[in-house]
Amino acid sequence: MRRSSRLFEIIQTLRAAPGPLRADDLAQMLEVSTRTVYRDIAALQAMRTPIEGEAGVGYIMRAGYDLPPLNFDRDEIEALRVGLSMLARTGDSALQQAALRVCDKIKDLHEPADWLRVAPWGAPADDPARGCVSLAMLRQAVRDQRKVRLNYRDGAENETTRTVRPVALIYHVECVMLAGWCEMRRAFRHFRSDRIYNCSLLDEDFRDQGTMLRKLWLEDNQWRDEA
């Protein structure tokens, strides 16, 4: 049995098991050595598969885990590799780290493809140590429909403080744009992330308006830096 198929079988077996399974039991089911099961369990845990337990006691799968589809064809796998590599261009460090974890999972299940290369040139990294806004925080604000307060410096170096209801993030080649309803301008505005300073996530949300605002923004479809 191929290693990728064996890892899949371990996950499925643990998900269906009513209680902990010992490595010896798994080894007998899979017709491999107990040492191989230990290595496979360690590999799955390194891939953040929520398997709990230890040698000699037994292993269980934490409730709620759903195995993602693994039956991609060759072109789909290569599309994933290229697309994930291109996240390096966004400047979004949290998404880049997530992409690396996904790439590691793909490498464990498929042959390497070192001949696929993506140039890293793109938006600057969102490094808080250099005063850059956290794109992960902006994504959280959009996802949770929470207001943000930010200092924004436009192209003429004019700085203003805004309270914004964020509705979308737009990843361009050279920058990331935050789209949202600006309470000061009382209109939709777009803010370059590299011009946002001292951004904070507020406790106040706008869940009763989020869907409507995003629909209106999509209809307006203004993707310009016009803060």
N, C-alpha and C positions, 0 to 999 in steps of 0.2 A: 504493500500500500504506500502511495506517495505521501510525503510528509504533509502537504497541504490538505489532502483528504483525511489524514489521520487527525490533524488539528481540528478539522471540521467535525469529525466523529466524536472527539472528546467533548467538544462544546455541546453537541446535540445530546450526547449521553448524559452529561451532567445536568443539562436543562431538564431532561425528562426524569431524572432520578428522584425518588421520594425522600432520600436522605444522603448522607455522605457516602462517597465511594472511595475505597482504598486504591492506591496505585496498583497493587497486585490484581485487584478485580478488573481495573481498566486494561492492564497488560494482557490479561487472559481474554478479554473481549476483543481486543485489537490484534492479538497474536503477535505481540512484541515483548521485549524485555521490560521489567519494572524500571530499569535505569532509563530506558527510552521514554517512558511515561513521565518520569521526573523531569527530563529535559524538555519534553513537550509542554508540560504544565508551566515550567519556568518561562518558556518562550511566550506562551499565551499571557501569562501575568505581565511580562515585559511589554506586551502589546496592549496593556490596560484592559484585558478581558477580566471581568470581576469574579475570578475564581478564588475561593477562600479555603483555607485548610493547610495541612502540612503532612510531610511524610510520616507514615505510621498511624496517622489518625483518620485521614480521609479528606476528600475534597468535595466542595459544593459550589454551585453557581448561584451568585447573589440574585435574588428575585428581581424581575423587571428587565433583565438583559435580553436584547433582541439582536440576533446575529444579522449583520448587514449582508446584502447579496454579494456573493463572490464569483458568480458565473459570468464574468465579463469576457468578451472575446479579445483577441490580440489588439485590434484597433482601439477598442474601448480602454484597455489598460494603458496603451500609449497616449491616448487622449487625457487620461487621468494624470499620468506622469507629467505631461507638458503643462496641463492646466494648473496642477499643484505647484510646479516649479515657477510658473508665472506669478504666483502670489508674492514672490520675492520683490516684484516690481511695485506692489501696492504701498509699501512702507508700513503695513500693519503687522507689527511684530507678533501679536497673539495669533493672528491667522497664519503667519509663517510657521510658528511653532506647531500649530495644529496640522498644517500641511506636512511638516517633517514627520510627525507621528503617523499620518496616513501613509506616507511614502515608505516608512519602515515596515508597516504592515504589508504593503504591496510587495516589497522586496522579499519578505519572509515567505510569500506564497507564489512568487513568480520569478522567472529568470531575470537577471539584471539587464538594463538597457542603457549602458553608459554612453551609447552613441547619440542619445537624445539630449540635447543641450539647450538651455534657455538663458539668454543674457540677463544679468541681474539689474541692468540699468532701468531706473524708473523713479518713483516718488521717494523722497527722503524718509528714512526710518523714523518712526514715532518714538523717539528716545526722550523720556521725561527729564533725564539728567541734563539734556541740552535745551530744556524749556519747551519741548514739543508736546502737543496734546496727545493723549492716549486714544488711539483709534478704537481700542477695545471698549473704552468707556463710552465713546460716542455710539458704538454699535449697541451697547447695553441700553443707552438712553432711547434709541430708536425702538429696540425690541420691547422694552418695558414701558414705552410711551411716557417717559419722564422728562420734565423740563431740564434744561441746562442753562447755566449762567456763564457767559464767556466774555473775555476781552478780545476785541477783534481789531486788527490793524490793516487798513485797506492799502491799495497800491500807492496812494499818496501819503502813506505813513500817518493817516488820521486814525486815532484809536478811540473806540467806543466800547461801552459795556452793554451787552444784550442779554435778554432772557428769551430763549428760543424753544419752540416745541419741535423737536427734530422728527422728520418723517422718512429720511432716506440718506444713504451714503453712496456717492458716485465715485468709482475708482477710475480716474483718468490715468494717462501714461505718466505725467509729471507731477500729479498731485491728487489728493482726495478731497472731494467737496461734500460738505454737510448741507443738506437741504432741510429747511424748516420754516415754520411760521414765526417771524420776528415780532415780538410784542411792541418793540419800539417803533418799527416801521409799519406795523399792522398790515403785513403782507408777507408773501413767501420771499425768502432770500436764500442765497447760496454763499457759503463761507469756505474758503480754502483752508484746509487743516493746518497748513504751514504758516497761516497768519492768525491762528487762534492761540491765545495765551490765557493762562490762569482759568482754565475751564473747570467747572464744578457741576456735579450731578445733584439736582435739587430733589427734595422729598416730594414736591408737588407733581402729580401726574396729570395726564389729559386723556385718560382712557375713554372717556365719553365722546372725545372728538377725534381720536387718532385715525380711525378708518376713514372718516369723512375728509380729514385734512389730507391724507395721502391720496385719496381719490381726486380731490381738487388739484393737488400738486401735479399728479400725473396728467390731468387734463390740460393744465397750464403748460407743463413740459418746458420750463425755462431752466436750462442747465448752464447758467452763466454766473460768473462771480460778480454779484451786483449788490453787495452788502452796503 
